[in-house]
Amino acid sequence: MRKRFPGVLVCGEMPYDALMGFMPLFHVFSGGGYPPAMKKYVRAFQHLSLPAPGRGSSGVHESGFGHFNPKTLNLGKEQIPTITVVDDTFDKYRDVMAEIIQKAKGRGGQ
């Protein structure tokens, strides 16, 4: 894949040992199943089922709605900070989006 599509980042949904050998990124953090491998060899962002700021819609995921926690910004400590965006996110929750972006920059050392 890397030879054929050198500029494309390959991402899987859920990691397991056979995938971690060639995929560097996943939607789901599997720290319970593969803690050393997830921390050393691959990374994960937060899954598309993560509730969006406001009403908690996931936008497209079968889980539908959840609870967005404005105190934690729904950020996991092991995952790449992620923002779920739905129809009202840009209009009503830009301040929350900006806060999540600031947290992400802080994790990246910027």
N, C-alpha and C positions, 0 to 999 in steps of 0.2 A: 504494500500500500504506500509506504513512504517513497519508494522509487517512482511509482506511477503518479502519485499526488503529493509531491513534496511540500506544498504550501497548505495542506489541509490537516487540521488537528483532528485526530480520531478520538471519539468519545463514546463510551458504552454506558448503558443504563446501570447495570449492577455488576460489580467486580467479582471475579473468582480467579483462582490461580492461573488458569490457562489464558485468560484474557490479559492479565496484568503483565505478561511478557511482551506484549506489543501495543497495548493501549495505555497511554499515560493519564487519562482523565475519565471520570465516571460521574454520573448523575447522583449516585447514592454512595454515601460513606459507609463502609462496612468494617468499621473499627473492631466490632465484636468478633468477626470471623477472621480478619486478617490484619490485626493491629500493626505489626512491624512493617508489613509490605505496604499498607496504605500510607504510612508515615514516611517511608523511605523511597518508594519507587513510583507511586501514583498519587494523584490528588482527586478530590471530588468537590463539586459545587453542590448546592442544595437542590434537591429534586424539584421538578416542575409541579409537584403537588403542594409545595410550600404556599401557604396562604398569602395573598397580596395585602398590603396595608389597607386599612379600612374594613370593608365588609368581609374580608377573608376568602374571597373567591380564589380558586386556583386557575381560573381561566379555561383550562382545557382538560385537566386531569380528572379521572373518574372519581377521585375523592371529593371533588366539588368545592366544598367550603370547609374552612378551618378557622382557628382563632389566631389573628395576628397580635403578637404581644409588643406593644409600643416601647416597653422598657428594655427588652432584650433585642428588639428589632428582628426577632425570629432567627438570629444568627447563631449557628453552631460554632463551637470553638475550633473544630477540626476542618470544617469545610471552607471553601472559597466563598466569601460573602456574595449572596445572590439576591436579586430583587425580582419578585414576580410582578408582572405588569398586566393589568386588566383595563377595562374601559374607562374607569375613573381615576386611575393611578396618577397620570400626568396632570390632570386638572385639579385634583383634591389633595394629593399626597406628595407633592414635589419636595416639601420640607423633609419628609420621612425618607424619600429617595436620596436626598442630599446627605442626610445623616448616615445612611447605609454606605454611601460612596465614601464618605470621610472615614468610616470604620475600616472599609476595605483598603483605602490608601494607607492607613495606619498599620495594618497587618503586612502590607507589602514594603514597609520601610520608607514610604514616600512622604 
